[in-house]
Amino acid sequence: NRIRKLTYGVSIPKIKHDAKDEIFGNYNLDKNFFTIGIFSRIEDQKGQHLVLEALNKIANRDIQLLIVGHSMDTDYMKYLTKIIKKYNLSDRVSFAPFVEEPMSIMSKVDLVILPTYEETFGLVVAESMLMGTPVIGSNAGGVPEIIEDKINGLLFEPKNYKSLKEEIVRISNSLELRKKLSDNAKIFAKENYDYQTHFSNLDNILNDL
């Protein structure tokens, strides 16, 4: 009875609603393809390779991937480059080493994936939800506290690219599912992770002391 929970607050940047062509042009993306975004440091436990393995198993070639994040492991980056070449994915995978406002890109892609082995919280998930972009996350750590499977997002078995592939196919094949997840996620995230709501809740906690 002496502990209070205060969820994280996320500030939504001002988004240029007409900037998709510019963003996709900067990263050599096809605006007509279903586009997946990954937003995290590039290192093994963040699981970018799982998405590449999943893409290789998907028959639909009109799916592309944007990996946004700073490389923390040279050997791992070389490994990613190697499997991209091995699976002939070079024309469907792009890298963005640094982005000042990643949420502005989240709003332009069709799906955000958090493929990490385990996250304490999973800020990317909350950010994606606030931007109205459907999200898939690994069913581990704090992510299942944010994603309610098939309600406001999708969960896959950690470290299992076959499980991830099934969820990518499920969501890429259904505009109806994407809209349902997006609508539910925005409501959930607004209630729990909105920046102003965070401070309002903090104020209420302090007033109750």
N, C-alpha and C positions, 0 to 999 in steps of 0.2 A: 504493500500500500504506500510505499515511499518512492516508487519508481514510476515515471511517466515516459511514454513512448512518443517521440516526435519524428515523423518521417521526413526524408530529405526534400528540399525545395529546389525545383528546377526552373530557371528563368528562360522563357521562350524568346528567341531572337526575332527581330523584324525580318520577315522573309520577303524577298522579291519574287512575286508570283509568276513573273514572266522570264525567269532566269534559267529554266531547264535547258534550253538550247545551248546557252553559254556554258553551263556546267558540264553537260554531256560532251560538248565540243572540246573543252579543256582536257578531258580524260579519255578521249577517243571512244566514247560510248555511242551506241546506236539507240536513238530515242524511241525506236519502234520495238526494241527488245524488252522482255521482262528483265528488270534490273534488280540485283541483290546488292546490298551494301553491308560491309563489315567495318566496324569502327572500334579499333583497339590497337594497343601496341602489337607489333609483329614479333611474336615469340611462340615457342612450341605450345605452351599450356593455354594459349589463347585460341588455338585450334583452327587457324585459317586453312590448314591442310585438309581438315575434314570436309570443308565446303568444296574444295577442289576435287577431292575424291568423289563426293556426292555428284557434282556436276558431270564428272566423267561417266557416271552411270545413268545419267538422264538422257533419254533419246532426243528430247526437244533441244535443238541447237539454237533456238531463239531466246536463250537465257544467258545473261552476261553478269559479271561480278566486278564490283569496285571495292578494293581493299584500301581502307583509309587508316593510316597510323604510322608511327615512327618505328623503324626497324631497330630492335633491341638485341638481335642475335644474327650476326653475319652468316653463320653456318645455316641457320634456319631459313634465312632469306634465300640463300643459294639452293636449299632443298625445295622451297616453293617454286623457284624459277625452273628447277629441274623437272618437277612433276607437271608444271604448266606446259613445258615443251614436250614432255613424254606423252601427255594426253591431247596434244594439239589444241590447247586452250588459249594460245597467245592472242588470238583475235577476239577473245571474249573475256579477258581478265585485264583490268587496269589497276595501277597503284597510285595513290595520292599520299605522299609521305607526310605532309602537314597541312591541316585545314584549321583556320582560326575559329570558324563556327561550324562544326560538323553537323549540327542540327539543321542547318540550311540545306545540306545535301540530303539528309535523312528524309526531308519532305519531298524530294524529287524522285527517290527510288521507290520500287514497288514492294520491297521486302527488306527488312533488316534482320540479320542473323547474329546472335551472340553464341558462338560455338565453343566457348571456353570450357575447360575441364571442370572448373568450379569458380564461382564468384561469390564474394561475401554479400554484395548487394546486387549489382547489375544496373548501373546508372544508364547505360546505353538503352536498356529496355524501357525505362521510364521516359527517357528523352524521345525515343521513337514513338511511344504511345501518345505523348503530348503533341507530336507532329502529325499524328493520324496515319502513321505508316505501320502496317502489320509487322509482327515480330515473331521469330522463332528463337527459343533459347534452350540451353541444355538443362535437363531436369536435375539440377544439383545446386548446392549452396543456397544463396538467397534468391535465386531466379524464380523458383516455384512460389515464392511469397508474393511475387509481382504478377507472374503469368498464371492465369487459371486456364488450363489446357482446353482448347477448342471453344473457349468463351471470349477471352480477350487476347489470345495469342496461342501459339503452339509450342509444345515441349517435345524434345527428342532425347533419346538415351545418350548420356554423356560418352564421348569418345567413339561413338558408333555412327560412321558415315552412312551406313545403310538405313538406319533409323532416320537420320537427317534427310537423306534423299527422299524417303517416303513423304516427309512433311513438306519439303519443297515442291514436290509434284502435286500434293494435295492442294496447296495454296495457290500455286501458279495456274492450276487448271480451273479454279473457281473464283470468278469475280464476286459472286455472292458471298462466299466465305470471307474474302478479303474485306469486303464492306462491313460484314458483321463484326469481325475481329477489330477492325479499325474503329467503328462506332463505339463498341463496348470499351475498348482500350482508352479512348479519349475521355470518356466519362469517368472511368476508374482513375486514370492518371490525374485528371483535373481535381478529383476529390482528394487524392492522396499525395500528389507530388508537385502540385502547382506552387510556384514561388510565393505568391501572396498568401495562399492558404497556409503555407508553412509558417509564415510569421504571425498570421492570425491565430493559429494553433499554439504557437509559442507564447503569444500574449495571454491566451486563455489559461495555459498551464501556469504561468507566473502569477496570474491573478488568483488562481485557486490555491496557491501555497499558503 
